Amino acid sequence: MINKWNDKLWQQDFLNMKLHSPSDAKLLMGGVKGLKDAWRLGVLHVEYERLKKIQEKRQ
């Protein structure tokens, strides 16, 4: 799997999948500003992948 670190398509897709807290939405739209943000964005990406698999199984 090739990973593009500046690829924001998953972030936009994830914003449309579910309701997010204001801080998570700001992070997904604005990007990382520090180590804490990078960690949280990683957590959100794992959640996105999990929800994406569930969504694909339903279709």
Secondary structure, DSSP 8 states (H G I E B T S, - for coil): ----TT--HHHHHHHHHS---HHHHHHHHH---SHHHHHHHHHHHHHHHHHHHHHHHH-
